[in-house]
Structures are given as structure tokens and as C-alpha cells.
Amino acid sequence: MSIADFPPIDLRAELARRGMSQRSLAQSINAEEASVSRWANGLKIPDHWRPKIAEALGLVIDGPVSDE
């Protein structure tokens, strides 16, 4: 998966698949739980959060990823 493929992710389904709560994801990426909730409910995940979420979920990203 490349970072360009990440936005369509169903965050709610990915969390459920891993038995992970929104709170635990928020804590692992140092984000507000309310933000994770909004993303899980369909709000577009901002570009700078995508690599952190992918890493926390164990998703494979091919190629360089900028955190900027």
C-alpha cells in the first residue's frame, strides 16, 4: 500500500479488525480522541496524520513518506 492509497481506508473497520479502540489509536499517535472519532465517521484524514495512523495500524507503506 502506498500513502496515496491510504485515504479511502475505512478507519472504523480497520480498528474493529484489529480489536483496537479509537481511544487506543488516539493515544498511540498522540492525537485527540475526538479527531479519531471524526475520521472513523468519515471525515478525511489530514495528510500529516496518515503515516502515523498507517504505522499504528501496521499497514505497509511503500516508498518514502513525508511527515510534513
N, C-alpha and C positions, 0 to 999 in steps of 0.2 A: 504494500500500500504506500503510495506517495502522499505527501502532505496535501497535494492538490485533490486527492480523493477523499480527504477526511471530512469536509463539511457535510456531506449527506448522511453521516453516521446518525443512527437512532440512538442517542445517548441513553435514553431510558432503557432500551432493550439491551445495550451493552452492559449497563450496570446490573440489570437483572441476570444476564447470562453469567456474570462473574460473582453474583451474590454480594454486590457492593452497594452501599447506600450513597445517596447524594452527599450526605454529611462526610462520609469517609473519603469520597473523591475530593470534596472541597478542602478537607484537611490535608490530603496528600499533595495537592497542588497549591496550597496556601491561597485559596480563593474564598469568597463569601459563599455560604451555603445557598443564599437567595439567588446568586448568579448561576450556580449549578442547576438549581431548580428551574430557572428560566430557560437555560439551554436544554434541559431534559424535556421541557414542554414545547420545544420547537424554535426558540429564539436562536438566531445564527450565532455560532460560537466565534468570538473575535479571533482574528488570525494569531495574535500573540499567545492565546491560551491553547490552541490546537496541539502544538508539540508536547506541552505539559500533560494534557489530557491523554494523548496517544501513549505517552510513556507510562502514565499511571494505570492505563487500561491494558498495557502490554501489547499494544498494536505495533506492528513493524512498519517503519517508515524508511523508504529507500531514498538515498541521496541526502544532501545537506539540508538542514532545517535551520532557518534563522529564528532567533528569539526576539527580533526587533519588530 
